[in-house]
Amino acid sequence: MTALIGRDELKAAIDAGTVTVVDALGGEYHAEQHLPGAVPLVAADVDAQAPALLPDRAAAIVTYCSNPACPNSGQVADRLTALGYTNVRKYREGIEDWVAAGLPTESA
């Protein structure tokens, strides 16, 4: 099971530039709204795209999707871990929690 990260800790890591955030919703969802600096990566594309998007397998990575009911972030995190990434966590509450807290987002 992937370790979790809370909103406040994630915001601090984003602000400090010490984490790579992965939007597991991808596609239109990512284009419309995503956490600051998030890169889109859906489960089906992890094997093909992770080496280019996430070259440092020891770097801090946080996956997220829409809310705790969404399985995407866990699927992407599990696959990254299986591929040898060693510092992967999941923001279970997702972008809905982030937006509800009034935190900034980006769009394409």
N, C-alpha and C positions, 0 to 999 in steps of 0.2 A: 504494500500500500504506500502511495506517495505521501510524503510529509506535506503538511498544510502551512500556509502563510496567511496571516491576517491582513486586513486592509491597511492599518496604520504602518505596519512593518513594510508592506509592499510599497506604499507611497514613499516612505523614507528611502528605500532602496532605489526606486525610480528617480527620485530627486537627486540622490547621490551618484547615479549612473553606475550602480554596482550590480545590476541585474538585467538580463534579457527577458522581456515579457513576450510570451507566445499566445496569440489569439487563436484558440482552437475552433472558433466559429468560421473564420475565413470568409472568402467570397464577398457577397454583398454586405454581410453583417460587418465585416472588417472595414469595407469602404465607407459604410455609413457612420460607424462610430467604433472607436477602440481606445484602449488605455494608451497613455502617452508612450510613443516609441515602439508599440507592440508590432511584432511581425506575424503575418498570417501563416498558420501551418495546421492543416487538418490531418486527421489520423491517416487517411488514405495516402497522403503525400510525405509522411515522416521519413520513410526509408530513402526516398529519392531526394528530398530537399534538405533534410537536416544537416548533412555534411557541409553544404554551402552556406546555409543560413546560420548554423550554429557550429562553427569550426572548433571551438574550444570545449571539449567534453567535460572539463572541470569547472567551467564557468557557472555562475548562479543563473538558473533558468526558472521562470515561473509561468505555468500555463493557466489559462482561465477560459471560461465560456460564459454563458448567460447567467446561470444561477445554480444553486446546489442540485437541482433536478437534472441538469444537463450533464451527460456522460462524456462529452467531447474532451474536456480538459484532462480528465483521468486517463482516457484512452491515449491521448498524445503523450502525457507524462509517463505512462507505463511503457510505451514504445520507445521513448527516448532513453529511459532507464535500461531497457533491454538492449539498446544499441551502445551502451557503455557510458552514457552521460551520468555523472556522479553527484550532481548537485541540483536536482530537479524537485521543485515544490509546486503545489497546486493552490491557487486562490479559489477555493470552493464556492464562495459567495458570488463571484463573478461580476460582470460589468453592471448588472442591475443594482448590486449593492454599492458599487463604486459611484454610479450616477446618483443613487438615492442619497449618498453622503455629500453630494454637491462637488465632487472632485472633477478635475478637468479631463476631457477626452479629446481625441483627434478624429478627423475624417480624411478620406482620400481626396 
